Structure formats: structure tokens, C-alpha cells
Amino acid sequence: MIATAIYNLLNVTAVTNLCNGVFNQTAPQQLDYPYVVFSESNYPELYKRGFQVVHTDLLITVYCSKGKDGNGGFAQAATIAEAVKDILIYYSGTVGSIDIDTIILENERALYDPISEAARIDINFKVRQNTTNHASGMAGN
């Protein structure tokens, strides 16, 4: 799982100065807009010599209040989304003990929730993580 790495990449002043926090899975109840929430799902890819690549689908969601700007909250959400993308697109490196090969932007869409009156931008990324498995007896060795 790469949640710790993503949190560490996004929990920086370039993002946190624009919002009220970055959260894994869910934001605290009664938190004022704007904020960023991310979630992930992953699947491993095994190779003959135990080298393993984990592919992760990463969803980043930026929530903003419709009353924050003259554009239904979308201008503020777009500003935060750009800060997030500036950090993540084509990122390659090690965060903590997590070796990220690359992060690719897959798609982005703007939505509006009339019940919560929140403008929202969903950003989907593909993350490729390298891991090494030294276990003997793996199939194909």
C-alpha cells in the first residue's frame, strides 16, 4: 500500500496552504471545505526472479464549497487540483521505504454534489511501485 507515501507527498505547504487538510479514505466530519481525500487499490505483477511491481489506481478528490468563489467553488478546486498534479504527475523516487517508479495522470473530471453543495474534482492516477521479493520457492523460479 502506498497511502503513507501519497500522504507524505501531498501533506506539504504547496497543498496544505490551499486547503484544510489531506486525508486517506475519509475526511473528519464537520470539517470545513476545502480539503483533499485520496484512496487506492492495487494489484501485484510477479516476475521470474522475484522482482515485483505493484500497480496502484489512485483517486484524489478535491472538495470545495460552492460559495468560495464566483465559479461555484470550481475555481478554488481547480487551484488545489493543479497543486496536487504538480507534485504527483511523473513523480519518481523513494518516499519513506516506498519506491515509486512513476505516477501517471489518467483522467480528471469536475462534479457538483447538490446535497452537500460541494464542488469536487476527481483526479485518477496510475502508480507503479517497485518492490523486491527474495523469497525462494516462488512459482517460475
C-alpha positions as CSV (number, residue, x, y, z in Angstrom):
1,M,0.0,0.0,0.0
2,I,1.2,3.4,-0.9
3,A,-1.0,5.5,1.4
4,T,1.8,6.7,3.6
5,A,3.9,7.8,0.6
6,I,0.9,9.7,-1.0
7,Y,0.1,11.4,2.3
8,N,3.7,12.5,2.7
9,L,3.9,13.8,-0.9
10,L,0.7,15.8,-0.5
11,N,1.0,16.9,3.1
12,V,3.2,19.9,2.1
13,T,2.6,23.6,2.2
14,A,2.0,23.8,-1.6
15,V,-1.2,21.9,-0.9
16,T,-2.0,22.5,2.8
17,N,-1.8,26.2,2.4
18,L,-4.7,25.9,0.0
19,C,-7.0,23.6,2.0
20,N,-7.9,22.3,5.4
21,G,-6.0,19.0,5.1
22,V,-5.2,15.9,3.2
23,F,-6.9,12.7,4.3
24,N,-6.7,9.0,3.4
25,Q,-10.2,7.5,2.6
26,T,-12.4,9.9,4.5
27,A,-12.2,13.4,6.0
28,P,-13.3,14.1,9.6
29,Q,-17.0,15.0,10.0
30,Q,-17.9,18.7,10.2
31,L,-14.6,19.7,8.5
32,D,-14.9,22.9,6.6
33,Y,-14.2,22.9,2.9
34,P,-11.8,22.8,1.1
35,Y,-10.0,19.5,1.7
36,V,-8.4,16.6,-0.2
37,V,-9.2,12.9,0.1
38,F,-7.4,10.0,-1.6
39,S,-8.0,6.3,-1.9
40,E,-6.1,3.5,-3.6
41,S,-6.5,0.0,-4.9
42,N,-3.6,-2.1,-6.2
43,Y,-2.6,-5.3,-7.8
44,P,0.9,-7.0,-7.9
45,E,2.8,-8.2,-11.0
46,L,5.2,-11.0,-10.3
47,Y,8.4,-11.8,-12.4
48,K,10.6,-14.8,-12.6
49,R,13.4,-13.7,-10.3
50,G,11.1,-12.4,-7.5
51,F,11.1,-8.8,-8.7
52,Q,7.7,-7.4,-8.1
53,V,5.9,-4.4,-9.5
54,V,2.7,-3.2,-7.8
55,H,0.3,-1.2,-9.9
56,T,-2.0,1.1,-8.0
57,D,-5.1,3.0,-9.0
58,L,-5.0,6.3,-7.1
59,L,-8.1,8.5,-6.8
60,I,-7.5,12.1,-5.4
61,T,-10.7,14.1,-4.7
62,V,-10.7,17.8,-4.0
63,Y,-13.8,19.1,-2.3
64,C,-14.7,22.9,-2.1
65,S,-17.7,24.9,-1.1
66,K,-19.8,26.4,-3.8
67,G,-19.7,29.8,-2.0
68,K,-16.0,30.2,-2.0
69,D,-15.6,31.8,-5.5
70,G,-17.7,33.2,-8.3
71,N,-17.5,29.9,-10.1
72,G,-19.4,27.6,-7.8
73,G,-16.3,26.5,-5.9
74,F,-14.7,25.1,-9.1
75,A,-12.0,27.8,-9.4
76,Q,-10.7,27.1,-5.9
77,A,-10.9,23.3,-6.5
78,A,-9.0,23.7,-9.8
79,T,-6.3,25.7,-8.0
80,I,-5.9,22.9,-5.4
81,A,-6.0,20.2,-8.1
82,E,-3.2,21.9,-10.0
83,A,-1.1,21.9,-6.9
84,V,-1.7,18.2,-6.4
85,K,-0.9,17.4,-10.0
86,D,2.3,19.5,-9.9
87,I,3.5,17.2,-7.1
88,L,2.3,13.8,-8.4
89,I,2.5,13.8,-12.2
90,Y,5.6,11.9,-13.3
91,Y,6.9,11.7,-9.7
92,S,9.6,9.1,-9.4
93,G,11.5,8.5,-6.2
94,T,11.5,6.9,-2.7
95,V,9.2,8.2,0.0
96,G,9.9,6.5,3.3
97,S,10.6,2.9,2.3
98,I,8.3,3.0,-0.7
99,D,10.0,3.1,-4.1
100,I,7.7,4.7,-6.7
101,D,8.8,4.1,-10.3
102,T,6.4,6.7,-11.8
103,I,3.0,8.3,-11.3
104,I,0.9,8.9,-14.4
105,L,-2.2,11.1,-14.7
106,E,-5.0,9.0,-16.1
107,N,-8.0,11.4,-16.1
108,E,-9.7,14.2,-14.3
109,R,-13.3,15.3,-14.0
110,A,-15.3,18.1,-12.3
111,L,-18.5,17.2,-10.5
112,Y,-21.0,19.0,-8.3
113,D,-22.9,17.5,-5.4
114,P,-26.2,19.3,-4.8
115,I,-26.9,17.7,-1.4
116,S,-23.6,18.8,0.2
117,E,-23.3,21.8,-2.1
118,A,-19.7,20.8,-2.8
119,A,-17.8,21.3,-6.0
120,R,-15.5,18.4,-6.5
121,I,-12.6,17.4,-8.8
122,D,-11.7,13.7,-9.1
123,I,-8.2,13.0,-10.4
124,N,-7.2,9.5,-11.3
125,F,-3.6,8.4,-11.4
126,K,-1.8,5.1,-12.1
127,V,1.1,4.5,-9.8
128,R,3.9,1.9,-10.4
129,Q,5.7,0.8,-7.3
130,N,8.8,-1.3,-7.3
131,T,9.3,-3.9,-4.6
132,T,11.8,-6.8,-4.2
133,N,10.8,-10.3,-3.1
134,H,13.7,-12.5,-2.0
135,A,11.5,-15.5,-1.1
136,S,12.7,-18.8,-2.5
137,G,10.3,-21.3,-4.0
138,M,8.2,-18.8,-5.9
139,A,6.4,-20.2,-8.9
140,G,8.6,-19.7,-12.0
141,N,12.0,-19.6,-10.2
